Amino acid sequence: MEENKLPLENLVYSEAAMLELLGIGRETLDTLRLEKGLPFVRLTSRARIYLADEVLGWLKRAARTASEAP
């Protein structure tokens, strides 16, 4: 099994970190998560985290879809 060399903080983002990283507001993040399928992990009923590799994959798929649109 290959060992991941990156620190955990480079692999997992808090909701606040996602807002800052993407430069969006909470309502937009909620829309992306609830309506557009942005992947997340629910820790409690109010706490969520975002796995960097899953978010990056989702963004890449969304970019391809947008570029294919007329």
N, CA, C and O atoms as a GROMACS GRO file, in nm:
protein
  280
    1MET      N    1   0.085  -0.118   0.000
    1MET     CA    2   0.000   0.000   0.000
    1MET      C    3   0.089   0.124   0.000
    1MET      O    4   0.183   0.133   0.079
    2GLU      N    5   0.060   0.219  -0.089
    2GLU     CA    6   0.138   0.341  -0.098
    2GLU      C    7   0.101   0.436   0.015
    2GLU      O    8  -0.016   0.459   0.042
    3GLU      N    9   0.202   0.489   0.080
    3GLU     CA   10   0.180   0.581   0.189
    3GLU      C   11   0.166   0.723   0.136
    3GLU      O   12   0.244   0.766   0.051
    4ASN      N   13   0.067   0.796   0.185
    4ASN     CA   14   0.048   0.934   0.143
    4ASN      C   15   0.141   1.022   0.224
    4ASN      O   16   0.140   1.015   0.347
    5LYS      N   17   0.220   1.105   0.159
    5LYS     CA   18   0.322   1.186   0.225
    5LYS      C   19   0.272   1.326   0.264
    5LYS      O   20   0.342   1.398   0.336
    6LEU      N   21   0.154   1.365   0.219
    6LEU     CA   22   0.103   1.498   0.249
    6LEU      C   23   0.046   1.504   0.389
    6LEU      O   24  -0.012   1.407   0.436
    7PRO      N   25   0.063   1.618   0.458
    7PRO     CA   26   0.000   1.633   0.589
    7PRO      C   27  -0.152   1.631   0.575
    7PRO      O   28  -0.207   1.668   0.471
    8LEU      N   29  -0.219   1.587   0.680
    8LEU     CA   30  -0.364   1.574   0.677
    8LEU      C   31  -0.433   1.705   0.640
    8LEU      O   32  -0.533   1.703   0.569
    9GLU      N   33  -0.380   1.820   0.685
    9GLU     CA   34  -0.446   1.946   0.654
    9GLU      C   35  -0.445   1.977   0.505
    9GLU      O   36  -0.522   2.062   0.460
   10ASN      N   37  -0.361   1.910   0.427
   10ASN     CA   38  -0.361   1.927   0.282
   10ASN      C   39  -0.459   1.832   0.214
   10ASN      O   40  -0.483   1.843   0.094
   11LEU      N   41  -0.515   1.740   0.288
   11LEU     CA   42  -0.606   1.641   0.233
   11LEU      C   43  -0.751   1.664   0.273
   11LEU      O   44  -0.842   1.620   0.203
   12VAL      N   45  -0.773   1.733   0.385
   12VAL     CA   46  -0.906   1.753   0.440
   12VAL      C   47  -0.927   1.902   0.465
   12VAL      O   48  -0.843   1.968   0.524
   13TYR      N   49  -1.041   1.953   0.418
   13TYR     CA   50  -1.074   2.093   0.437
   13TYR      C   51  -1.198   2.108   0.523
   13TYR      O   52  -1.294   2.033   0.509
   14SER      N   53  -1.194   2.206   0.612
   14SER     CA   54  -1.314   2.241   0.688
   14SER      C   55  -1.405   2.321   0.596
   14SER      O   56  -1.366   2.362   0.487
   15GLU      N   57  -1.527   2.343   0.642
   15GLU     CA   58  -1.619   2.423   0.562
   15GLU      C   59  -1.566   2.566   0.546
   15GLU      O   60  -1.576   2.624   0.437
   16ALA      N   61  -1.510   2.623   0.652
   16ALA     CA   62  -1.454   2.758   0.644
   16ALA      C   63  -1.339   2.763   0.543
   16ALA      O   64  -1.326   2.859   0.467
   17ALA      N   65  -1.256   2.660   0.542
   17ALA     CA   66  -1.144   2.656   0.447
   17ALA      C   67  -1.195   2.646   0.304
   17ALA      O   68  -1.137   2.707   0.214
   18MET      N   69  -1.301   2.570   0.281
   18MET     CA   70  -1.358   2.558   0.146
   18MET      C   71  -1.413   2.692   0.099
   18MET      O   72  -1.396   2.729  -0.017
   19LEU      N   73  -1.479   2.765   0.188
   19LEU     CA   74  -1.532   2.896   0.152
   19LEU      C   75  -1.420   2.989   0.108
   19LEU      O   76  -1.432   3.059   0.008
   20GLU      N   77  -1.311   2.989   0.184
   20GLU     CA   78  -1.198   3.075   0.151
   20GLU      C   79  -1.127   3.028   0.024
   20GLU      O   80  -1.093   3.108  -0.063
   21LEU      N   81  -1.104   2.898   0.014
   21LEU     CA   82  -1.034   2.842  -0.101
   21LEU      C   83  -1.107   2.871  -0.232
   21LEU      O   84  -1.045   2.909  -0.330
   22LEU      N   85  -1.238   2.854  -0.233
   22LEU     CA   86  -1.317   2.874  -0.354
   22LEU      C   87  -1.362   3.019  -0.372
   22LEU      O   88  -1.407   3.056  -0.480
   23GLY      N   89  -1.350   3.100  -0.267
   23GLY     CA   90  -1.390   3.240  -0.276
   23GLY      C   91  -1.539   3.257  -0.293
   23GLY      O   92  -1.585   3.341  -0.371
   24ILE      N   93  -1.616   3.175  -0.221
   24ILE     CA   94  -1.762   3.179  -0.232
   24ILE      C   95  -1.824   3.196  -0.094
   24ILE      O   96  -1.756   3.183   0.008
   25GLY      N   97  -1.952   3.225  -0.091
   25GLY     CA   98  -2.026   3.238   0.034
   25GLY      C   99  -2.089   3.106   0.076
   25GLY      O  100  -2.093   3.010  -0.001
   26ARG      N  101  -2.138   3.104   0.198
   26ARG     CA  102  -2.198   2.982   0.254
   26ARG      C  103  -2.318   2.934   0.172
   26ARG      O  104  -2.335   2.814   0.152
   27GLU      N  105  -2.401   3.027   0.126
   27GLU     CA  106  -2.518   2.987   0.048
   27GLU      C  107  -2.476   2.917  -0.081
   27GLU      O  108  -2.538   2.819  -0.122
   28THR      N  109  -2.372   2.967  -0.146
   28THR     CA  110  -2.324   2.906  -0.269
   28THR      C  111  -2.268   2.767  -0.240
   28THR      O  112  -2.292   2.674  -0.317
   29LEU      N  113  -2.194   2.753  -0.131
   29LEU     CA  114  -2.141   2.621  -0.094
   29LEU      C  115  -2.255   2.524  -0.066
   29LEU      O  116  -2.250   2.409  -0.107
   30ASP      N  117  -2.358   2.571   0.003
   30ASP     CA  118  -2.475   2.487   0.030
   30ASP      C  119  -2.539   2.442  -0.101
   30ASP      O  120  -2.576   2.325  -0.114
   31THR      N  121  -2.553   2.533  -0.197
   31THR     CA  122  -2.612   2.499  -0.326
   31THR      C  123  -2.526   2.396  -0.400
   31THR      O  124  -2.578   2.299  -0.454
   32LEU      N  125  -2.396   2.418  -0.401
   32LEU     CA  126  -2.307   2.323  -0.468
   32LEU      C  127  -2.318   2.185  -0.405
   32LEU      O  128  -2.317   2.083  -0.475
   33ARG      N  129  -2.327   2.181  -0.275
   33ARG     CA  130  -2.335   2.054  -0.203
   33ARG      C  131  -2.472   1.987  -0.222
   33ARG      O  132  -2.479   1.868  -0.253
   34LEU      N  133  -2.578   2.062  -0.202
   34LEU     CA  134  -2.713   2.004  -0.201
   34LEU      C  135  -2.772   1.984  -0.340
   34LEU      O  136  -2.848   1.889  -0.362
   35GLU      N  137  -2.739   2.072  -0.435
   35GLU     CA  138  -2.802   2.065  -0.567
   35GLU      C  139  -2.707   2.018  -0.677
   35GLU      O  140  -2.752   1.963  -0.778
   36LYS      N  141  -2.579   2.039  -0.659
   36LYS     CA  142  -2.483   2.006  -0.764
   36LYS      C  143  -2.396   1.886  -0.732
   36LYS      O  144  -2.318   1.841  -0.816
   37GLY      N  145  -2.409   1.832  -0.611
   37GLY     CA  146  -2.338   1.709  -0.578
   37GLY      C  147  -2.194   1.724  -0.530
   37GLY      O  148  -2.117   1.628  -0.537
   38LEU      N  149  -2.156   1.842  -0.481
   38LEU     CA  150  -2.022   1.860  -0.426
   38LEU      C  151  -2.003   1.759  -0.313
   38LEU      O  152  -2.080   1.758  -0.217
   39PRO      N  153  -1.900   1.674  -0.322
   39PRO     CA  154  -1.882   1.568  -0.221
   39PRO      C  155  -1.835   1.624  -0.087
   39PRO      O  156  -1.755   1.717  -0.082
   40PHE      N  157  -1.886   1.565   0.020
   40PHE     CA  158  -1.848   1.605   0.155
   40PHE      C  159  -1.867   1.486   0.248
   40PHE      O  160  -1.927   1.385   0.212
   41VAL      N  161  -1.813   1.499   0.368
   41VAL     CA  162  -1.830   1.398   0.472
   41VAL      C  163  -1.901   1.465   0.589
   41VAL      O  164  -1.854   1.567   0.640
   42ARG      N  165  -2.012   1.409   0.630
   42ARG     CA  166  -2.087   1.464   0.744
   42ARG      C  167  -2.031   1.401   0.872
   42ARG      O  168  -2.037   1.279   0.890
   43LEU      N  169  -1.976   1.485   0.959
   43LEU     CA  170  -1.922   1.437   1.086
   43LEU      C  171  -2.028   1.435   1.194
   43LEU      O  172  -2.037   1.340   1.272
   44THR      N  173  -2.109   1.539   1.198
   44THR     CA  174  -2.223   1.549   1.288
   44THR      C  175  -2.336   1.613   1.209
   44THR      O  176  -2.321   1.637   1.090
   45SER      N  177  -2.447   1.641   1.273
   45SER     CA  178  -2.559   1.703   1.201
   45SER      C  179  -2.524   1.842   1.149
   45SER      O  180  -2.589   1.892   1.057
   46ARG      N  181  -2.421   1.906   1.207
   46ARG     CA  182  -2.385   2.041   1.164
   46ARG      C  183  -2.242   2.053   1.112
   46ARG      O  184  -2.207   2.154   1.051
   47ALA      N  185  -2.160   1.952   1.135
   47ALA     CA  186  -2.018   1.961   1.096
   47ALA      C  187  -1.990   1.876   0.972
   47ALA      O  188  -2.025   1.758   0.966
   48ARG      N  189  -1.926   1.940   0.873
   48ARG     CA  190  -1.889   1.871   0.749
   48ARG      C  191  -1.743   1.899   0.719
   48ARG      O  192  -1.689   2.003   0.757
   49ILE      N  193  -1.680   1.804   0.651
   49ILE     CA  194  -1.545   1.824   0.599
   49ILE      C  195  -1.546   1.787   0.452
   49ILE      O  196  -1.639   1.722   0.403
   50TYR      N  197  -1.442   1.829   0.383
   50TYR     CA  198  -1.432   1.806   0.239
   50TYR      C  199  -1.297   1.743   0.210
   50TYR      O  200  -1.193   1.797   0.250
   51LEU      N  201  -1.296   1.630   0.142
   51LEU     CA  202  -1.173   1.560   0.108
   51LEU      C  203  -1.118   1.619  -0.022
   51LEU      O  204  -1.188   1.625  -0.124
   52ALA      N  205  -0.994   1.663  -0.017
   52ALA     CA  206  -0.934   1.738  -0.128
   52ALA      C  207  -0.941   1.661  -0.260
   52ALA      O  208  -0.978   1.719  -0.362
   53ASP      N  209  -0.908   1.533  -0.260
   53ASP     CA  210  -0.907   1.459  -0.386
   53ASP      C  211  -1.047   1.444  -0.444
   53ASP      O  212  -1.064   1.448  -0.566
   54GLU      N  213  -1.149   1.428  -0.359
   54GLU     CA  214  -1.286   1.416  -0.409
   54GLU      C  215  -1.336   1.549  -0.465
   54GLU      O  216  -1.403   1.553  -0.568
   55VAL      N  217  -1.304   1.658  -0.395
   55VAL     CA  218  -1.346   1.791  -0.443
   55VAL      C  219  -1.277   1.823  -0.575
   55VAL      O  220  -1.340   1.874  -0.667
   56LEU      N  221  -1.148   1.794  -0.585
   56LEU     CA  222  -1.075   1.820  -0.708
   56LEU      C  223  -1.132   1.739  -0.824
   56LEU      O  224  -1.148   1.791  -0.934
   57GLY      N  225  -1.164   1.612  -0.800
   57GLY     CA  226  -1.226   1.530  -0.904
   57GLY      C  227  -1.360   1.586  -0.947
   57GLY      O  228  -1.392   1.587  -1.066
   58TRP      N  229  -1.439   1.632  -0.851
   58TRP     CA  230  -1.570   1.690  -0.881
   58TRP      C  231  -1.553   1.817  -0.965
   58TRP      O  232  -1.627   1.838  -1.061
   59LEU      N  233  -1.456   1.901  -0.927
   59LEU     CA  234  -1.431   2.024  -1.004
   59LEU      C  235  -1.387   1.994  -1.146
   59LEU      O  236  -1.429   2.062  -1.240
   60LYS      N  237  -1.302   1.893  -1.163
   60LYS     CA  238  -1.257   1.855  -1.298
   60LYS      C  239  -1.373   1.805  -1.382
   60LYS      O  240  -1.383   1.841  -1.500
   61ARG      N  241  -1.460   1.724  -1.325
   61ARG     CA  242  -1.578   1.676  -1.399
   61ARG      C  243  -1.669   1.792  -1.434
   61ARG      O  244  -1.723   1.797  -1.545
   62ALA      N  245  -1.688   1.885  -1.342
   62ALA     CA  246  -1.774   2.001  -1.367
   62ALA      C  247  -1.714   2.088  -1.476
   62ALA      O  248  -1.788   2.143  -1.558
   63ALA      N  249  -1.583   2.103  -1.479
   63ALA     CA  250  -1.517   2.185  -1.581
   63ALA      C  251  -1.536   2.123  -1.718
   63ALA      O  252  -1.561   2.195  -1.815
   64ARG      N  253  -1.523   1.990  -1.729
   64ARG     CA  254  -1.543   1.923  -1.856
   64ARG      C  255  -1.686   1.938  -1.904
   64ARG      O  256  -1.712   1.963  -2.022
   65THR      N  257  -1.780   1.924  -1.812
   65THR     CA  258  -1.922   1.938  -1.846
   65THR      C  259  -1.950   2.079  -1.896
   65THR      O  260  -2.020   2.097  -1.996
   66ALA      N  261  -1.896   2.179  -1.828
   66ALA     CA  262  -1.918   2.318  -1.867
   66ALA      C  263  -1.856   2.348  -2.003
   66ALA      O  264  -1.913   2.421  -2.083
   67SER      N  265  -1.739   2.292  -2.029
   67SER     CA  266  -1.673   2.319  -2.158
   67SER      C  267  -1.742   2.247  -2.274
   67SER      O  268  -1.728   2.287  -2.389
   68GLU      N  269  -1.815   2.141  -2.243
   68GLU     CA  270  -1.886   2.067  -2.347
   68GLU      C  271  -2.021   2.128  -2.380
   68GLU      O  272  -2.079   2.098  -2.484
   69ALA      N  273  -2.070   2.215  -2.290
   69ALA     CA  274  -2.202   2.276  -2.311
   69ALA      C  275  -2.196   2.374  -2.427
   69ALA      O  276  -2.094   2.439  -2.451
   70PRO      N  277  -2.308   2.386  -2.501
   70PRO     CA  278  -2.311   2.478  -2.615
   70PRO      C  279  -2.302   2.624  -2.574
   70PRO      O  280  -2.304   2.712  -2.660
   0.00000   0.00000   0.00000
